[in-house]
Amino acid sequence: MTVLPAAPAVRDRRTFRLATPPVSGILRPRLLAVCTGLTVVVFLLFCWDIAIGDYPVGFTGVVKALAGSGDPGTVLVVQELRLPRALTGLLVGIAFGLSGALYQTMTRNPLASPDMIGLTEGAGTAVVAGIVLGWDGGLGTQALGLLGALATALTVYALAWKNGATGYRIILVGIGVSWMCTSATDYLLARGQRFEAQAALGWLVGNLNGRTWSQVTMLATAMAVLVPLALGMSRWLGTLQLGDDVAAGLGTPVGPVRLTLMLIGVGLIAFGTAAAGPVAFVALAAPQIAQRLAGRAYPPPVTSALTGALVVLGSDLIAREAIPGTELPVGIVTGVIGAPVLLWLLIRANRAGSGG
């Protein structure tokens, strides 16, 4: 393998060329190191999340139980009782982080996360309507969440269309649609009976308590399709980051690419929201953290996905351990973490002259 030196202006970049087979590409040492470090930390948090509980299990015991060996009682506790919760948190974090990276890059705005432009609120309204009004038709929360997020995304895209749908218009229209969905959800909660309202509120906060294999299976199946599609489309993200005119000049079909990325992001956020509820601020904060860790001009998709998993699993650990004897919904912790990130982004946008 021949490694060619990087240009002086691009220090975190190495090109390589293989004689057999004839393959060439670009290596980014910092990005690779960050992804490796995040993978290790996420795995440790994943095992820790499984280890704690009324029946504590050591790290070695967790690893053995995940492999199907060790004490039968430990295997039962780990694989049947705790693994679904941890897997749901892992997959939801990946889905939210990746979806946020797609939207923030597509619109060239760090505030353009799915929970800021109404997608999670649309999914929440559909699920709450199904719970309170009984309109689920046997579909379940995951199908309702997908339909609600998809309907919201198409509404935002249609209202933002004017010779194309620019990122700025998508954000403004999305904020308005988001508040409409929030108002509709509040009305449904006020109309519902006490038991229905409690069930809906428990879901709306964002919660990993009581997750089962049914939620894991549906979410994992959806992500097995959506994640490869998102990574395959990521080659267009760099050109979209340059602006619509430049991207079109470079041969990027801006309209179809933006619509496809939006639909992929809708699927990720909808299935994630249906599995654990609208876990606040993960899609907003994770891509921004990943972008700064990787030192890139826009949020890298894989790094953002791993950062999202880290945020959700770490927040779940805090939610379970912060108050002894009480397991808080994970959305409360992510909200506490994400609110300062939102304020920081708004301050940065205002100082840069883009805050309106």
N, C-alpha and C positions, 0 to 999 in steps of 0.2 A: 504494500500500500504506500502510495506517495502522498505526503501531507504538504500542501503548499502554504507558504506564509500568508498571514492575513494582511490586508491593506492597513497602513498606519492609522487611518481614521476609524477602522472597525477592529477593535482589539479583541472583542469576544466573538471571534469568528475564525474558523479554520476550514478550508476546503480540502477534500480528499478525493483521490482517484484510484480505483482498483483496476489492475490490468486484467485479472480473471476473477470473477466475471467483469465485463466492462461497465463499471458503475462509478459515478461521481456524486458528490453531495457536499453539504456544509455541516460542520460540527460547531456547536456553540458550547464551549466548556462550562461557562457559568450557568447556562440554562440546564445543562445536564446535571451539574452538581446540585443545583437547587431542587430539581425534580427527584434526584436520588435521596437527598436529605428529607424532603417532604414525605416520600414514600416510607422511609424508615420511621419517622415520627408518627405518621398515620397508622402504621401497623402496630406500634407500641400503644397508641391511644385506643385502637380497636381492641387489643388484648386486655388493656386495663379496664375498658368499659365492660368487658365480659367478666373480668375477675371479681369486681366488687359486687356486694349484695349481702343478703342475710347468710348466705352460704359462701364465704370467701374461698377463692381458688387462686393458687399461686400462678405466676407467669408460666412456669414449666407445665403445670397441670392444664392450663388453658391451651397451650400449643399441642400437648398430647391429645386432649379432648377434641380439638379441631381436626386432628388427624384420625380420630376414631379409636384411639387407644387410651389406656389408663383405667382408672377406677370407673366401673359402670355408672355409679351414681353421679360422679362428676361429669361423665360424658352426657348423661341425660340432662343435667342442669345446664351445661354449656350449649349443647346442640339444640335442645328443644325449648328452653326457657329464655336464654340470654342471647343466643346467636341471632335470632330474627331481629331483635331490637338493634343490636350493633350493626348488622348488615343494612337495615333500613337507614340508620344514621349515616353510614358510609356512602350508600348509593344516593341518598337525598343530597348530601353535601356535594358529591361529584356532579349531580344533575344541576343543582342551583349554581355552583361555581362556573361550570361550563356554559350554561345558559346566559349568565351575567356577562361572561367574556364575549360571547357572540353579540349580544345587544350593545354593549359598550363600544365594541370595535365597529360594528355596523353603523352606529349612529355618530361615532366619534365624540361621545360625551360620557364622562364617568358617572353621570347620574342616571343613565338610561338602563337601569336594571329592570327585570320583569316585575318586581314588586313596587317600582316607582311609576310604571306606565300602565298598570291596571291588570296585568295578566293573572297574578295571584289573587287579586280581589275578584276578578271575573270567575275564576275557578271556585273561590270561596262562596260567592253568591249562588252559583249553581248547586253546590253541595248543600248549603244551608236551605235552599229552596226545596231540594229533595228531602231533607230531614224534616223540615217544618210543614211543608205542604203535601208531602207524600207523592212527589212527582218523579220519583226515581225510576219508576217503571221496571224495577228489578235490575237496573244497570249497576248500582253500587257507587260508592264515592269516587272511585278511580275513573270510571267512565263519565260520571257527571263532571268531575274536575277537568277532564280533557275537553269535553264539549264546551264548558264554560270558558276555559282559557282560549280555545280556538275561536269561539264566537267573539270574544273580546278582542283578540288579535286582529281578526278580519274587520271588525268595526273600526278599530284604531287605524288600520291600514287604509280602509276606504275613506274615512273622514280626513286623513292626512294626505290623500292623493290629490296632486295638482301638477300635472305634467311630470309625475314621479312623486315618490314619497321620501322626502329628505328626513334625515335624522332629527333635525330641529322640530319639524312639524309633528313627527311621530311622538316626541317627548311631550310637547304641549297638549296634543290631543289625548295622549295616554293619561296624563295627569287628570284631565277633565273626566275621562271615562272611568278612571280609578275612583274618583270621588262619587260618581254616580253609582258604581257598584257597591261602594262602602255604605252609601245611604240606603240602597236596596237591602243590603244585608242587615243593617240596623233595624229597618222596618220589619223584616221577616223575624228577627229575634224578638222584637216587641210583640209581634202577633202570635208567636208560638207558645205552646204550653210550657210549663216549668221543665218537665223532663226533656222535651225537644230542645228548648233553649240551652239547657245545661249540656246536652250532647253536642250541640252545634258550637257552643263556646269552647268546650274542651278541644274540639278539632281546630277552631279558628286560631287559637293561640300558637299552635305548632307544637306537636307532642309526639314523643317516641314511646310513651308508656303503653304497654299492652300490645305492641306490634306482634304480628303472627307471620307464619310462612306464606299465607295468602298474599299479604301486602308485598313481601319480598319477591315472590315469584312474578307478580304482575310488573313490578317496577324493574326487576332485573331483565325481564323479557323485552320491555320497552327500550331499556338502555342498550341492550345488545344490538338493537337496530339503530337507535338515534345517535349514540356516541360515535360509531364508525362514520356515519353520515356527516356529523359535525366536524370530525377531524379531516374527512375528505374535502369538505368545503372550506377548511381553514386556509387553504392556499390563496383564496380570494381576499382574506381579511387584510393582508398587507396592502393590496391595491385600494380597497375601500377606505383604508385609513388615510389615503392621500387625497380623498375628495372624489365626488362623483365625476367631475369633468376629466380629471387626470386618470381615474380608474377606467372610464370609457375609452379614453385615448390609448390606454395600454391593452385594450381588447377585453376588458371585463364587462360582461352583460349585467350592468348594475341593477336594473329592475328585477330580473329573474333571480339573481344571486341574493339580493336583499330579501325578497319574498321567501325564498327557500330557507335562508338562515333564520328568518322570523318563524317559519313553521317548525323548524327543528327546535328552536328555542322554546316555542310554545309546548311542544311535546315533552321536552325535558322538564320544564317548570310545572306542567300540568300533572304528569305522573308523579313527580316528586311531591307536589302539593297534595295530591290525592292520597299518598301513602302516609304523610306525616303532618299535613296541614301546612299553611303558609308560614314557614319558619322565617322570621323577619330578618332582613338585612344581609343574609348570606350571599345572595346574588349580587348585592351592591358592594359589599366589603371585600369578598374573596378575590375578585379579579384585580382590584386596586392593590391589595397586599401582594398578590402574585406578580403584578407588573413591576413593583418596586424591588421585590426579591430578585427577579430575573433581569432587571435593568433594561427592559424593552420599551419601545415606543408605544406599544399597546398590550393589553393583557394576553399572555400566551395561553392557549386553550388548555393544554395538559396541566400546566402549573396552576391555573385557576381552578381546575377540577380537583386537584390534590389539596389546594388551599381550602376549598369549600368543604372537603371531607374533614380536614383538620379542624376547621371552625365548628362544624356541627358536632363531631365527636368530643372535642374539648369542651364545648358548651354543655353537652349532655353530662359529662363527668362533673362539671361544676354544679349543674342543676340537681344532680343526685347527691352530692356531698356537701353543698353549701349549708343546708339546714338539716341537721341529724333527724332521721325519722320521716323526712318529707322529700318527695321527689317532685321538683318543680318541672313544669313544661319547658322543654328546651328553647322554645321561642321567646320566653321571658329573658333568658340569658343572652341569646343572640341580639335581642332588642337593646339590652343594656350595652353590649359591646358595639353594636352597629350604629347607634345614635351618635356617639362622638365622631365616628368615621364620616357620617353624613354631614355633620356640622363642619368638619375639617374640609371636605370636598367643596362645600358651599363657600367657605372662606377662600379657598384656593381659586375657585372659579371667579369670585368677586374681585380678588386681587389681580387676576389675569385679564380682567375686563370682559369676561364672558358670563358673568353672573346675572346679567340683565339689569 
